Amino acid sequence: MSLKWCASLIFFLVFLPGLLKAQSKGIDTTYIEEQPEKMILRYYFSRKYTELNYSDLLGVYEPNSGLNMGVGFTFQKFTLNIAVPFSFINPDRQEEWPRFLDLQSHIYPNNWIIDLFGQFYNGYIIKDYYGTGEDYLRRDIRTVKLGISASYLFNGEKMSFEAAFHQTAIQKKSAFSPMAGFEAYRVRISGDELILPEENGPIPGNYTRADYYQVGPSAGVAGTLVFGKGFFLTGAASGNLGLGFSKADQNKETRNVELMTGYFLRGFAGYNGNRISINGSYVYKNLALTKQQDISPSANTGNFRINLVYKITPSKKFTDTYSKFNIVKLLDKIKG
């Protein structure tokens, strides 16, 4: 099943933006100023994570992800960022901890918001375990989360999330838009021992491995406020109703099906000018998972970032050479 989901994610990452772009309305230049000639250079701090919230039963399992510092660029619709969780900005991070991989892609073609998730976490921590002042460490807990969210912006020709997220355009006027779409997720949580410690007695529904699947529609609203000269606030909020399915390994395998609700929030704020941009962003997905007896967890994903951006205009010679090797343009030629 994991291979199938990975193949689906790769398909959407490569082909879906191009397919949706063909269906978009273009942009309204009275609201958005595109800057295709600009190369966006960024220095940034970020933190990505997927936490496991077991509410009153236990609290929140947090990954050992830490704060990243990195650099990146965007040019001709291709973005590359490289960041590292340096130890000097993460003094409380656990050392010699299992490695993890967090792949999040937030794509904003005209009229669409697309999010892709491929997350593979190993090792979780509960800070200040039951008020003891000690951390509860579970190196053995593993989480795999794969998913996609896609929403259509009905007035997307007047709103640019690219301006807010990648700073490749400038939003000139305020705009708002309803949106609707769908979401699909697959989550696996496993450990060498029971996920919830049973120090105070057995917990009905406790497991060593559980698999969750969810798919369903979503709807919400997005908007951007422009004030002053270059200052902006941009956000989107949506709720989803998903058909959830789960199976868990306890004393015997149990299965459950139910309707689940969740929400997706994103916000951007800062200054975005022709030469520089200073801004922050936060993307948060609440994914409630199907109940297993007394256990009702959620797998919540976040992506926080602060950007310092400088925009340059490369020479024609560099631009022409870069265009020949730009993977986005090469894929457009293949699909064309």
C-alpha positions in Angstrom: 0.0 0.0 0.0 2.8 2.4 0.8 4.4 2.0 -2.6 1.1 2.7 -4.3 0.6 5.9 -2.3 4.2 7.0 -3.0 3.6 6.5 -6.7 0.4 8.5 -6.5 2.2 11.4 -4.7 4.9 11.4 -7.3 2.3 11.5 -10.1 0.5 14.5 -8.5 3.8 16.3 -7.8 4.9 16.0 -11.4 1.7 16.2 -13.4 -1.1 17.7 -11.4 0.2 21.3 -11.4 0.5 21.3 -15.1 -3.0 19.9 -15.6 -4.5 22.4 -13.2 -2.6 25.3 -14.8 -4.3 24.4 -18.1 -7.7 24.8 -16.4 -6.9 28.1 -14.7 -8.3 31.5 -15.7 -5.0 33.3 -15.7 -4.6 36.4 -13.5 -6.2 39.8 -13.2 -3.2 42.2 -13.6 -5.1 44.9 -11.7 -4.7 42.7 -8.6 -1.5 40.8 -9.2 1.9 41.9 -10.6 3.9 38.9 -11.8 7.7 39.1 -11.9 8.9 36.2 -14.1 12.2 37.9 -14.7 13.1 37.9 -11.0 15.2 35.3 -9.1 14.1 35.0 -5.5 17.0 34.4 -3.1 16.0 33.5 0.4 17.6 33.0 3.8 15.1 31.4 6.2 14.3 29.6 9.5 11.7 26.9 9.5 10.2 24.0 11.5 8.3 21.1 10.0 6.6 18.4 12.1 3.8 15.9 12.5 2.8 15.4 16.1 0.5 12.7 17.6 -2.1 14.1 19.9 -3.7 11.6 22.3 -5.4 14.3 24.3 -6.3 13.5 27.9 -5.1 9.9 27.7 -1.5 10.9 27.3 -0.9 14.3 25.8 1.1 15.1 22.7 3.9 13.0 21.2 6.3 15.5 19.5 9.0 14.6 17.0 12.6 15.5 17.5 12.6 17.8 14.5 13.9 21.1 15.8 14.4 24.5 14.1 16.0 24.5 10.6 18.2 27.3 9.1 18.7 27.3 5.4 18.9 29.0 2.0 17.0 28.6 -1.2 15.9 30.2 -4.5 12.9 30.4 -6.8 13.3 31.1 -10.5 11.0 30.3 -13.5 8.6 28.5 -11.2 11.3 26.1 -9.9 12.1 26.2 -6.1 15.0 24.7 -4.3 15.5 25.0 -0.5 18.2 23.4 1.7 18.0 23.7 5.5 19.7 22.0 8.4 18.7 21.8 12.1 22.0 23.1 13.5 22.7 22.2 17.1 23.5 25.7 18.2 19.9 26.8 17.5 18.5 23.6 19.0 20.1 23.1 22.4 17.2 20.9 23.7 17.1 18.6 20.8 17.9 14.9 21.5 21.2 13.7 20.3 21.8 10.3 18.6 18.1 10.1 17.8 16.6 8.0 14.9 16.6 9.9 11.6 13.4 11.2 9.9 12.3 12.5 6.6 9.7 15.2 6.2 8.6 16.0 2.6 6.0 18.7 2.4 5.2 20.5 -0.9 2.8 23.4 -0.9 2.0 24.4 -4.5 0.0 27.4 -5.6 -0.7 27.4 -9.3 -3.3 29.9 -10.5 -6.7 29.3 -8.9 -5.5 26.3 -6.9 -4.0 25.4 -3.5 -2.3 22.0 -3.5 -0.5 20.3 -0.5 1.5 17.1 -0.7 2.8 15.1 2.3 5.3 12.4 2.5 6.5 12.2 6.2 8.5 9.4 7.8 9.2 10.1 11.5 11.1 7.9 13.9 11.1 8.6 17.6 8.8 10.8 19.7 8.9 12.7 23.0 6.4 13.9 25.5 7.7 17.0 27.2 7.2 17.3 31.0 5.6 13.9 31.3 2.5 14.2 33.6 4.1 17.2 35.3 7.2 15.4 36.5 9.6 17.8 34.8 11.0 14.8 32.9 10.6 14.0 29.2 9.1 10.6 28.2 11.2 9.3 25.3 10.0 6.7 22.8 12.7 6.0 20.2 10.7 3.1 18.9 7.5 4.9 17.8 7.3 5.4 14.0 4.8 7.4 12.0 4.3 7.4 8.2 1.9 10.0 6.8 1.1 10.3 3.1 -1.5 12.6 1.7 -2.8 15.2 -0.7 -5.1 18.2 -0.4 -6.3 20.2 -3.4 -8.7 23.1 -3.3 -10.0 25.3 -6.2 -10.1 29.1 -5.6 -13.2 30.5 -7.3 -11.7 34.0 -7.5 -8.2 32.8 -7.7 -7.3 35.1 -10.6 -7.4 37.9 -8.1 -5.4 36.2 -5.4 -1.7 35.2 -5.4 -0.5 32.7 -2.8 2.7 32.6 -4.8 3.2 36.2 -3.8 2.6 35.3 -0.2 4.6 32.1 -0.1 7.3 32.3 -2.7 7.3 36.1 -3.3 7.4 35.5 -7.1 4.7 38.1 -7.6 3.2 41.1 -5.8 -0.4 41.4 -4.6 -1.5 44.9 -5.4 -5.1 44.9 -4.1 -7.0 43.0 -1.4 -9.1 40.1 -2.6 -11.2 37.2 -1.2 -12.4 33.9 -2.5 -14.4 30.8 -1.5 -12.7 27.5 -2.2 -13.7 23.8 -2.4 -11.7 20.6 -2.9 -10.8 17.2 -1.5 -8.3 15.6 0.8 -6.9 12.0 1.1 -4.6 10.6 3.7 -2.9 7.4 4.9 -1.3 7.3 8.3 0.5 4.4 10.0 1.6 4.6 13.7 3.6 1.7 15.1 6.0 0.9 18.0 7.9 -2.0 19.5 5.6 -1.8 22.5 2.1 -0.4 23.1 1.8 3.2 21.9 0.3 4.4 25.2 2.0 3.4 28.4 -0.3 1.5 30.8 1.2 2.5 34.1 -2.2 3.1 35.6 -3.9 0.0 34.1 -5.1 -1.2 30.7 -6.3 1.2 28.1 -9.1 -0.2 25.8 -8.0 0.2 22.2 -4.3 0.4 22.9 -2.2 -1.0 20.1 1.3 -1.6 18.8 0.4 -0.7 15.2 -2.6 1.1 13.6 -3.3 2.0 10.0 -5.6 4.9 9.1 -7.2 5.9 5.8 -9.3 9.0 5.1 -10.8 10.7 2.1 -13.4 13.4 1.6 -14.4 16.9 0.5 -13.3 20.2 1.9 -14.6 23.8 1.7 -13.5 27.1 3.1 -12.5 30.7 2.3 -9.2 32.5 1.5 -8.3 36.2 1.5 -5.5 38.7 1.3 -5.4 42.2 2.7 -2.9 44.7 1.2 -2.2 47.9 3.1 0.5 50.5 3.1 2.9 49.9 0.3 3.9 46.3 0.0 2.5 45.1 3.4 0.1 42.2 3.3 -1.9 39.6 5.4 -2.9 36.5 3.5 -4.8 33.5 4.9 -7.0 30.5 4.2 -9.2 28.3 6.4 -11.1 25.2 5.4 -12.9 22.3 7.0 -13.2 18.8 5.7 -15.5 15.9 6.2 -13.7 12.6 5.6 -14.8 8.9 5.5 -12.2 7.3 7.8 -11.2 3.7 8.1 -8.8 2.2 10.6 -7.4 -1.2 11.6 -5.2 -1.8 14.7 -3.2 -4.7 16.1 -4.2 -5.3 19.7 -4.9 -8.6 21.3 -6.7 -9.2 18.0 -7.1 -7.0 14.9 -9.9 -4.5 15.2 -11.4 -2.4 12.4 -13.5 0.8 12.5 -15.3 3.1 10.0 -16.7 6.6 10.7 -17.0 10.1 9.5 -14.3 12.4 10.6 -13.9 16.2 10.6 -10.8 18.3 10.5 -9.4 21.6 9.4 -6.6 23.2 7.4 -5.2 26.7 8.3 -2.6 28.8 6.6 -1.4 32.3 7.2 1.2 34.7 5.7 2.2 38.2 6.8 5.0 40.7 6.1 6.4 43.0 3.5 6.9 42.1 -0.2 8.5 44.7 -2.4 10.3 44.8 -5.8 13.7 44.2 -4.2 13.3 42.7 -0.7 10.7 40.8 1.3 10.5 40.0 5.0 7.7 37.7 5.9 6.5 34.8 8.0 4.2 31.9 7.2 2.4 29.0 9.0 0.6 26.1 7.5 -1.3 23.7 9.9 -3.3 20.6 9.2 -5.5 19.0 11.9 -6.2 15.4 10.9 -8.5 13.6 13.3 -8.0 9.8 13.1 -10.7 7.1 13.4 -11.4 6.1 17.0 -10.2 2.8 18.4 -12.3 2.2 21.5 -11.1 4.7 24.0 -8.4 6.1 21.8 -9.1 9.1 19.5 -5.8 10.5 18.2 -5.0 13.1 15.7 -1.9 13.5 13.5 -1.3 17.2 13.2 1.1 18.6 10.7 2.7 22.1 10.8 5.2 24.1 8.7 6.4 27.4 10.1 8.8 29.7 8.3 10.4 33.1 8.5 11.9 34.4 5.2 14.4 37.1 4.4 14.3 37.6 0.6 16.3 39.5 -1.9 15.2 39.7 -5.5 17.6 40.0 -8.4 17.3 40.1 -12.2 19.8 37.6 -13.8 21.5 38.4 -17.1 19.9 37.2 -20.3 22.8 34.8 -20.9 22.2 33.2 -17.5 18.4 33.1 -18.0 18.7 31.4 -21.4 21.1 28.8 -20.1 19.1 28.2 -16.9 15.9 27.7 -19.0 17.5 24.8 -20.9 18.0 22.8 -17.6 15.0 24.0 -15.6 13.1 20.8 -14.7 9.7 22.7 -14.7 10.2 23.8 -18.3 11.5 20.4 -19.4 8.3 18.7 -17.9 6.1 21.3 -19.6 7.7 20.3 -22.9 7.2 16.6 -22.3 3.5 17.1 -21.3 3.0 19.5 -24.3 
